[in-house]
C-alpha cells in the first residue's frame, strides 16, 4: 500500500476534527481555566524550548491519572525536524528506562502542512518507530449484495500491527491486493466556506470512492493534483501504549498528547517559509485551530492536566502571516515560561525578551536557562528583583549519539521545581479571579451604580483587554472556570478606539514617554510630546479657526475652562469690562448665563452641571448647590423609526406648519445636505431662535447670555440620557440644520460659541470633528476620550486667537487661572500623538475614506433598517461608530432607571457582547478601525436577540 494511500485513509479518519478546528475568520477567544495552560517562549532560537517541554512531560507524568498536552502551532523544517515527535519519543524513552507502575498512552499528531512538507513525508522523510512493532492499519473491505430485500453484507480484512520491515514491504508494494477488480480509493478533499449568516461555515467535499487499479496507480503516481498551493490536511498520526510494571487496569494510566498544528518543509522563519512554499496561514485561522485543540483535549477530562504551547524561534519571531508571535498569541495571553540564554551575551537577550513579553501584558512565571558556566542566572535574578524565579538546567550533551536520558534524569529535579512553580501560579491566579467579585463588592464604590441592584454573581471580572475585546473570567456549568471573550460594546464609557495593533503601539510609546520624561512641569515650559500634540490638534480638529491649546485632565474640566474663556470673551466684546481693568465695577456687574439645548450633558463638575437643564442628576438629592445658570432650548431631533429617518419637532416649532417633505429622509446623508439651509424649515428655525433669544433678553433684566454651548451632532450624553430617556424622549440626534442656524444667530449677537466634542470628536461620529456635519466653526471647543485612544485621561480646550487675547494683559490676575497638577503630562500627550496620527492615516485605519476624510459606513444599512422594523424597537440612531436602539417601553419600563433591558443584556453577554444598557436604550459602539464585518457580526447577534423579545 502506498504512503499516499495510507495518508489519505488516515486523513479521512480524522477529517472531522479538522472541520471543527479550522477557521478563516478571527475567532472568539475562549479557553478552559480548569488546568494550567502555559506558553513556552525563548529569547532566541536553539535555546532548548523543546527540551524544557519534554522535561516538563517527564516531571508531570510521574503519576497516573494525568494528561500532558504539548502543542506546537508552527513547525518549520518538517518532517526532518519535528518538536512534537521529539517530545513524544524522548518521553517514551525516558518512560521505558524508568518503568513506573502505571501505563501511559502516548500519541503524536501532525494536523496540517504545506504541500512540500506533505510530499516529503510521503517520500519517506518521516522515519517512525524503527525499533519495534508499529501500527500498520492495512484495511480492505468488500460490500456483498444479499438476496433478502437487497440488504448488503460487509466483509473486511484488517492487519493491525506489523514489524517495521513488514510495514516497509507493504509500502514498497509487497502487498499486492485487488489487482483484477475495482479497488477502494478513498481520495478525499474538503473546503471550508464561510457563510454570511452568523458566520456559520459551509463545508464542501469531493470524494472518489472506488476506481480501477490502473486509475488508482495513476493517482498514487501523482496523476491527481490536489491542494498544491495551500496548507493541506496531513493527518499524520502515531501512538503507543507504554506499559508500566503493573496492569494498567489496576494502576490506571496517564496520557501524553503531542500535536503539531502546521508544518513547513524548509527550516526557515515561518513568515519566510510560508511565502516560499505558498502556504500562508492567517492569524485568525491559526488562533482558531489553537482554540479548537485546547477545547477538544479538555473535554471530559478527569484527573490533572497540564498544557504547554511551544512557540517557534524567539519572542518576536514572525508567524506565518508576518505578525510577531508575541502579538499573534496575545489574544489568549497565556502565562509564559521564558527559556533564557546562558551563553555569552545571553543576559541582554533574555532581558530584552522578557521586556517584550511584559510590554504586551504577558505574565512571565519563570525563567529557565541552560548552564554554560557563566552564572547568567545571577544578574537575571537581580534584574527581575527575585519576583520571577530563575532556574538553571545542567549543560546539554553535544554528542549527536547521546539520547539525553542521563541529562533528563539529572535535570528532573529542576523540572519538578518548574512544574511546582507553574502549578502554584495557576492556583494563585484562579483563586484571585474567583475572589475578585466578593472583594470588589466589599470595597469598591462604583459610579452611577446602585449597589443593591448588583449581586456578587453579576460582577464582571475582566482579566485583560486585547483591542476591542475583554477577556472575562467566568465560573459556569458545574463550577467550571473559563476565560471568554466579550466585545466592549460600550467602548468603556466611550473612550476606546484602538485595535490590538494600536494598543501595542500605544503601550510602547507610553512606556518610552514614561522612561524619558516621567512627569514634568508644564507652565512656561515646552517638551516634544506636548508641542507635537498641540500642533496636530491645530492642524486637525482646530484647523481654520483655533490658534491656542489649553491642556487639562478630563472632559468635564475642559468644559469648565471653556466656560471661563467664553464668559471673559463676552465681557470684553460687549464692553462690560475695559481692557485695562482687572475687576468689574459693582454697578456694571451682570448675571451671566449660558444658552444650551435641553437634554445636553457636559460633565459632573459643578460648573459643567450649571450649564445643563434640570434633571434627576442635577436635582437637590444629587447636587444641592445646583441652580441652573442657563436658558435651555428644546431641539428638533432625528431618529430612524420603522425604517425611515424622521424629524421630531418641539411643539412651538411644529405649530409653524413646516412642509411635510422636510420631516422625513429616505437616506441619512440627506439630513446633512447643505441645500437644507435654504429650505422653509431653516426659515422657521431662524425665526424660532430669534424669538427665543429676544424673549430671554426681555425677561432677564441684568442677566445676559454669555455663551452658547452645544454638542455637535447630538443632544444627549450616553451616560445620562438626561432628556432623551425621560418621558417621551428616546435615543435621538439633534437636527444639524437647527445647530447651524443656532450658531449663526448667536454669532450675530456676539455670543461666543462652545462646541463640546468630548464625546463626538476624533471619529466617534465618523469624522475627525463633528463640525464636518454642521458645517460651522466654534470659538472654543473641548476634546478628550478618543484623543488618547482612551489609554490615559487627557483633555484639551481649543480657542481662537480672539478668545486668547481676552486674557492677555500686564497683570497675572488677567490670565486664565485654572489648571491641575498633571497638565499636559508627557504620557497623555504621547498617546494622543500616536492615536491622532493612527486614526487619520488610511494606511493604519482602513476604514478611512482619505479623499473625504470620513469613515466608511460601518453598520450595514439594510440590517439597521430591519432592526428598526422589529416590534420591540421604538427608534434608532446610527452614525459613525455608534449604533443605538431604544426599546419600545412604557411607564416604569421606560427611562434611565428602567431595568427593562436586563434580560436582553444577559443574553447578549452570553453571545460575547458586553453592553451596559441605559434604561430601555441599548447601544453598540465600535472603534474607528473596527471592520464592517465585525460590526455586522455584532448587529446580527443583536437582531436575533431583539427578535426574541
Buried (B, 14 or more C-beta within 10 A) or exposed (E): BBBBBBBBBBBBBBBEBBBEBBBBBBBBBBBBBBBBBBBBBBBBEEBBBBBBBBBBBBBBBBEBEBBBBBBBBBBBBBBEBBBBBBBBBBBBBBBEEBEBEBBBBBBBBBBBBBBBBBBBBBEEBBEBBEEEBBBBBBBBEEEEEEEEEEEEEEEEEEBEEBEBEBBBEBBEEEBEEEEEEEBBBBBBBBEBEEEEEEBEBEEEEEEBEEBBBEBBBEBBEEEBEEBEEBBBBBBBBBEBEBBBEBEBEEBBBBBBBBBBBBBBBBEBBBBBBBBBBEBBBBBBBBBBBBBBBBBBBBEEBEBBBBBBBBBBBBBBBBBBBBBBBBBBBBBBBBBBBBBBBBBEEBBEBBBBBBBBBBEBBBBBBBBBBBBBEBEBBEBBBEBBEEEBBBBBBBEBEEEEEEBBBEBBEEBBEBBBBBBEBBBEBBEEBBEEBBEBBEEBBEEEEEEEEEEEEBEEEEBBBBBBBBBBBBBBBBBEEEEEBBBBBBBBBBBBBBBBBBBBBBBBBBBBBBBBBBEEBEBEEBEEEEBBBBBBBBEBBBEBBBEEBBBBBBBBBBBBBBBBBBBBBBBBBBBBBBEBBEEEEEEEEEEEEBEBBBBBBBBBBBBBBEBBBBBBBBBBBBEEEEBEEBEBBBBBBBBBBBBBBEBEBBBBBBEEBEEBEBEEEBBEBEEBEEBBEEEBBEBEBBEBBBEBBBEBBEEBEEEBEEBBBBBBBBBBBBBBBBBBBBBBBBEEBBBBBBBBBBBBBBBBBBBEBEBBBBBBBBBBBBBBBBBBBBBBBBBBBBBBBBBBBBBBBBBBBBBBBBBBEEBBBBBEBEEEEBEBEBBEEBBBBBBBBBBBBBBBBBBBEEEBBEBBEEEEBBBEBBBBEEBBBBBBEBEBBBBBBBBBBBBBBBBBBEEEBBBBEBEBBEEBBEBBBBBBBBBBBBBBBBBBBBBBBBBBEBBBBBBBBBBBBBEEB
